[in-house]
Amino acid sequence: MHQRLSCADCPPSLLEHVSLINLFLVMRNVDVRETRLLEDGLRRVEDLLPSSWEASIFAVEGASADGTVLVLRGPSGVGVTYSVEASTAGALPLGRLLAALRDRQRETGLPVLFVADYIGAATRRGLAQAGLSFADSTGWVRLVSDDPLILLTGEGAERSPRTRESAAVLRMNGVATGRVIRALSAVEVPIGVRELAGEARVSPGSVSKLLQTLAAEGIVDRDAQGTVTGVRRRSLLRRWTQDYGYATTNTGMGYWLAPRGLAQVIDRLAQQEGVTITGSAAARRLLPPDKTPVVPLRLVALYTASPRTLAGELGLVEADASTANVVMAVPQDERILPSPAEPVALAPTALVVADLLTLPGRSDAEAEQLMDAMAAADPTWKD
């Protein structure tokens, strides 16, 4: 038999509403770091509650319910009790985290509330799909209950905050970061840090710093040795484009109009050297033959070392962003360009998707179609 705690059977003395800080100071078997996580995360919950509701937490001892519980109580005395589990971001791979929280829910007979310093988008989706509640120190909250019916939500930081002790990458807009992300979108796992660094042709230190952030945000899974055991590729590229953008990250950006139409531009590109195609034109070549693009080709996006020179060779007229149907940029990472003697190349798939997500118009719909097509053959592209 395990101890079950609810608003109805808590001792009256425990149901007295007291400050979260004071409760944390007297909790037993909780280290200082976990105490801070609980304090920050549960305060976010309390801040979102209507003024007529109370939130109280207690340290509980029992055969299976040993730990911490959060009790919410409304004005009519109706309430719900959550078993609270706290952890630093990325301490467990997402699959193992979800399994552990489900096990805790079965053991206690209580809904589980997961609290962390930061809960990234991939982890939030996984928790929500599993019907689990969560709260983090930055303000992300999703508290659910079927009886009584509760849905409490709050928004927090888009990026994992950097701590003083951490050397993790905060903004994903550098050359090395782009190379690692492109490699992660294509390599087979499991893969170690040094092997991944070799694939990306960057230093192991650059890989380690980025993996800290990606693991903390639930985008990659790692084992105890630091080996990458899983990658959520769609989440990876969505996270990248929070910081990367075709027009904002690359240089030499220019807008042009093809007076005789895009078909002629595509034909002339076949005779060019040192050019890389990205965006819609590249997506059409990457889609399976039986897939029809979701939107007509209205914008050709290219990389080249000299946009103005290429524009002249293609017979383009300079235009503004609102009327252009050709855009060109000098790539941040020159490695994506073929050598001057080589024919036109396609940008790496991950870069094509990232560019589609950040180009104007309905390019984002083309990105989703391409990722859906890849997910049909490779489950790592599903989320």
C-alpha positions in Angstrom: 0.0 0.0 0.0 1.3 3.4 -0.8 0.5 6.7 0.8 -1.8 8.9 -1.2 -2.1 12.6 -0.4 -5.0 14.8 -1.5 -6.6 18.0 -0.4 -9.3 16.0 1.3 -7.1 13.9 3.5 -4.1 16.2 4.2 -3.8 17.1 7.9 -5.3 20.5 8.4 -2.0 21.9 9.6 -0.4 21.0 6.3 -3.1 22.8 4.3 -2.3 26.1 5.9 -1.0 28.4 3.0 2.5 29.4 3.8 5.2 31.0 1.7 7.0 28.8 -0.8 10.4 30.0 0.5 9.7 29.0 4.1 8.5 25.6 3.0 11.6 25.0 1.0 13.8 25.8 4.0 12.3 23.0 6.0 12.1 20.4 3.3 14.2 17.3 4.0 16.3 15.2 1.6 16.4 18.0 -1.0 19.8 19.5 -2.0 20.3 23.2 -2.5 20.2 23.0 -6.3 16.9 21.1 -6.4 15.5 23.5 -3.8 16.3 26.4 -6.1 14.7 24.6 -9.1 11.5 23.9 -7.1 11.4 27.4 -5.7 11.7 29.1 -9.0 9.5 26.7 -11.0 6.6 26.5 -8.5 6.7 30.3 -7.9 5.9 30.6 -11.6 2.9 28.4 -11.1 1.7 30.4 -8.1 2.1 33.6 -10.1 -0.4 32.3 -12.7 -3.0 31.2 -10.3 -6.2 33.3 -9.8 -6.1 35.2 -6.5 -8.8 32.9 -5.1 -6.6 29.8 -5.4 -3.8 28.7 -3.1 -0.7 26.7 -3.8 1.2 24.9 -1.0 4.0 22.3 -1.2 5.0 19.6 1.3 7.7 17.1 1.9 6.0 13.7 2.0 7.3 10.4 3.4 5.8 7.1 2.5 6.5 3.8 0.8 5.9 5.1 -2.7 5.0 8.7 -2.3 8.2 9.8 -0.7 9.2 13.2 -2.1 7.4 16.5 -2.8 3.8 17.4 -3.5 2.1 20.5 -4.7 -1.5 21.1 -3.5 -3.7 23.5 -5.4 -6.9 24.5 -3.7 -9.8 26.7 -5.1 -12.2 28.8 -3.2 -14.8 26.1 -2.8 -12.2 23.7 -1.3 -11.9 21.7 -4.6 -8.3 21.0 -5.4 -5.7 18.7 -6.9 -2.4 17.3 -5.6 0.6 16.8 -7.9 3.7 14.7 -7.3 6.6 17.0 -8.1 9.7 15.8 -9.8 12.6 18.3 -10.2 15.7 17.9 -12.4 18.2 20.1 -14.2 17.6 20.4 -18.0 19.0 17.6 -20.0 19.8 15.4 -17.1 18.0 12.5 -18.8 17.3 11.8 -22.5 13.7 12.7 -23.3 12.5 9.2 -23.7 13.9 8.1 -20.4 12.5 11.2 -18.7 9.0 10.6 -20.0 9.2 6.9 -18.9 10.4 7.9 -15.4 7.6 10.5 -15.0 5.0 8.0 -16.1 6.4 5.4 -13.6 6.2 8.1 -10.9 2.6 8.8 -11.8 1.7 5.1 -11.5 3.5 4.7 -8.2 2.0 7.6 -6.5 -1.5 7.6 -8.1 -1.1 11.4 -8.5 -0.6 13.5 -11.6 3.1 14.5 -12.0 4.5 18.0 -12.3 8.0 18.1 -13.8 10.1 21.2 -12.7 13.4 22.2 -14.3 15.6 25.2 -14.7 14.7 25.3 -18.4 12.4 23.2 -20.6 13.0 23.5 -24.3 10.4 23.3 -27.0 11.1 19.6 -27.9 10.8 18.6 -24.2 7.7 20.7 -23.8 6.1 19.0 -26.8 7.0 15.5 -25.4 5.6 16.3 -22.0 2.4 17.8 -23.4 1.8 14.8 -25.7 2.3 12.5 -22.7 -0.3 14.5 -20.7 2.3 15.6 -18.1 2.5 19.0 -16.4 5.6 21.1 -16.3 7.1 24.4 -15.1 10.5 25.9 -15.4 12.4 28.8 -13.9 12.0 31.0 -17.0 8.2 30.9 -17.0 7.2 28.0 -19.2 4.2 26.4 -17.4 1.6 23.8 -18.5 -0.5 22.6 -15.6 -3.2 20.1 -16.5 -5.9 18.2 -14.5 -9.0 16.3 -15.6 -10.7 16.4 -12.2 -11.0 19.2 -11.4 -10.6 20.6 -14.9 -7.5 22.7 -14.9 -5.4 24.2 -17.8 -2.8 26.7 -16.7 -0.2 27.9 -19.1 2.6 30.4 -19.2 5.4 31.4 -21.6 9.1 31.6 -20.8 12.4 32.1 -22.5 12.9 31.0 -26.2 16.5 29.9 -25.4 18.2 28.1 -22.6 19.7 30.7 -20.2 23.4 30.5 -19.7 24.6 29.9 -16.2 27.9 31.3 -14.9 29.4 27.8 -14.7 28.3 26.8 -18.2 30.3 27.3 -21.5 27.3 26.1 -23.5 26.4 27.9 -26.8 23.7 30.5 -26.2 23.2 31.9 -29.7 23.3 29.5 -32.7 24.5 31.8 -35.4 28.2 31.0 -35.8 30.1 29.1 -38.6 31.1 26.2 -36.3 27.5 25.9 -35.0 26.1 25.7 -38.5 28.6 23.0 -39.4 27.7 20.9 -36.4 24.0 21.3 -37.0 24.3 20.3 -40.6 26.3 17.3 -39.5 23.8 16.3 -36.8 21.0 16.5 -39.4 22.7 13.8 -41.5 24.9 11.5 -39.4 23.9 8.1 -38.0 23.7 7.8 -34.3 25.2 6.9 -31.9 28.1 9.2 -32.5 30.8 10.5 -30.1 32.0 14.0 -29.8 35.3 13.5 -31.6 33.6 11.6 -34.4 31.0 14.3 -34.8 33.7 17.0 -34.7 35.4 15.1 -37.6 32.2 15.0 -39.6 31.6 18.7 -39.1 35.3 19.6 -39.4 35.3 21.7 -36.3 37.0 21.3 -32.9 35.7 18.9 -30.3 35.3 21.8 -27.9 32.9 23.5 -30.3 30.8 20.3 -30.5 30.8 19.9 -26.7 29.5 23.4 -26.1 26.7 23.1 -28.6 25.7 19.7 -27.4 25.3 21.0 -23.8 22.6 23.4 -25.1 20.9 20.9 -27.4 20.7 18.3 -24.7 19.4 20.8 -22.2 16.6 21.7 -24.6 15.7 18.1 -25.3 16.8 18.2 -29.0 19.6 15.6 -28.6 19.9 12.6 -26.3 23.3 11.7 -24.8 24.4 8.8 -22.7 26.6 8.9 -19.6 29.8 9.1 -21.8 28.5 12.0 -23.7 27.8 10.1 -26.9 24.9 11.4 -29.0 22.3 8.6 -29.0 19.3 10.5 -30.6 18.6 13.6 -32.6 15.2 15.3 -33.2 16.1 16.9 -36.5 13.0 19.0 -37.0 13.4 20.5 -33.6 17.1 21.0 -34.3 16.4 23.1 -37.3 13.6 25.1 -35.7 16.0 25.9 -32.8 18.8 26.9 -35.2 16.5 29.4 -37.0 15.7 31.2 -33.8 19.2 32.7 -34.4 20.1 31.9 -38.0 18.4 33.6 -41.0 19.2 33.6 -44.7 19.0 37.4 -44.9 20.5 38.2 -41.4 23.3 35.7 -41.1 24.9 35.7 -44.6 26.5 38.8 -46.1 26.3 40.6 -49.5 22.6 40.2 -49.6 21.0 41.4 -52.8 17.6 41.4 -54.5 17.0 41.1 -58.2 14.2 40.7 -60.7 14.3 38.2 -63.6 12.6 40.2 -66.4 12.1 37.0 -68.6 10.9 34.8 -65.8 12.5 32.3 -63.4 12.5 29.4 -65.9 15.2 31.2 -67.9 17.2 31.8 -64.6 17.1 28.1 -63.8 18.3 27.3 -67.4 21.2 29.7 -67.2 22.3 28.5 -63.8 23.3 25.2 -65.4 26.1 27.0 -67.1 27.4 28.8 -64.0 30.3 27.7 -61.7 30.8 28.2 -58.0 27.0 28.7 -57.3 24.9 26.9 -54.7 21.1 26.7 -54.9 19.0 26.8 -51.8 15.4 27.6 -50.9 12.4 26.7 -53.1 14.5 25.7 -56.2 16.6 23.3 -54.1 13.6 21.9 -52.2 12.0 20.9 -55.5 15.1 18.7 -56.3 15.0 17.2 -52.8 11.3 16.2 -52.8 10.4 12.7 -53.9 9.3 12.6 -57.6 5.7 11.9 -56.6 5.4 15.0 -54.5 4.0 18.2 -56.0 5.4 21.4 -54.3 2.8 23.1 -52.1 3.4 26.5 -53.7 4.5 27.7 -57.2 8.2 28.7 -57.6 8.2 32.4 -57.0 11.6 33.1 -55.5 15.0 31.6 -56.4 17.6 31.8 -53.6 21.3 31.4 -54.3 24.7 31.5 -52.7 27.7 32.8 -54.6 31.0 34.6 -53.8 29.9 37.6 -56.0 26.2 38.2 -56.2 26.5 41.3 -58.5 28.7 39.4 -60.9 26.3 36.5 -61.1 23.3 38.8 -61.4 25.0 40.3 -64.5 25.6 36.9 -66.0 22.0 35.8 -65.4 20.6 39.1 -66.9 18.9 40.2 -63.7 17.8 43.7 -62.8 18.3 45.1 -59.3 15.1 45.4 -57.4 13.8 45.9 -53.8 12.8 43.1 -51.5 9.0 43.5 -52.2 9.3 43.0 -56.0 12.4 40.7 -56.3 12.1 37.1 -57.5 15.8 36.3 -57.1 17.8 36.7 -53.9 21.5 36.1 -53.5 24.0 36.2 -50.7 27.6 35.4 -49.9 27.4 32.4 -47.5 28.6 32.8 -43.9 30.4 29.4 -44.4 32.3 29.4 -47.7 32.5 25.6 -47.6 29.0 25.3 -48.9 30.1 26.8 -52.3 31.5 24.5 -55.0 34.9 25.4 -56.3 35.0 27.9 -59.1 35.5 25.1 -61.7 32.7 23.0 -60.4 29.0 23.2 -61.6 26.1 24.4 -59.6 25.5 22.5 -56.4 22.6 22.0 -54.0 23.0 23.4 -50.5 23.1 20.8 -47.7 19.5 19.7 -46.9 19.6 21.2 -43.4 20.6 24.5 -44.8 17.9 24.4 -47.5 15.3 23.8 -44.7 16.7 26.6 -42.5 16.7 29.0 -45.4 13.1 28.1 -46.3 12.1 28.7 -42.7 13.5 32.2 -42.8 12.8 33.4 -46.4 9.7 35.5 -47.1 6.4 34.3 -48.6 5.2 30.8 -48.0 8.7 29.3 -47.9 7.9 28.0 -44.4 5.2 25.8 -45.9 7.7 24.3 -48.3 10.0 23.6 -45.4 7.3 21.7 -43.6 6.5 19.7 -46.8 10.2 18.8 -47.2 10.5 17.8 -43.6 7.3 15.7 -43.8 8.7 13.9 -46.8 11.9 13.1 -45.0 10.0 12.0 -41.9 8.2 9.4 -44.0 11.5 7.6 -44.5 13.4 8.7 -41.4 11.5 9.0 -38.0 14.2 11.4 -36.6 12.6 14.1 -38.8 9.2 13.8 -37.2 9.9 16.1 -34.3 
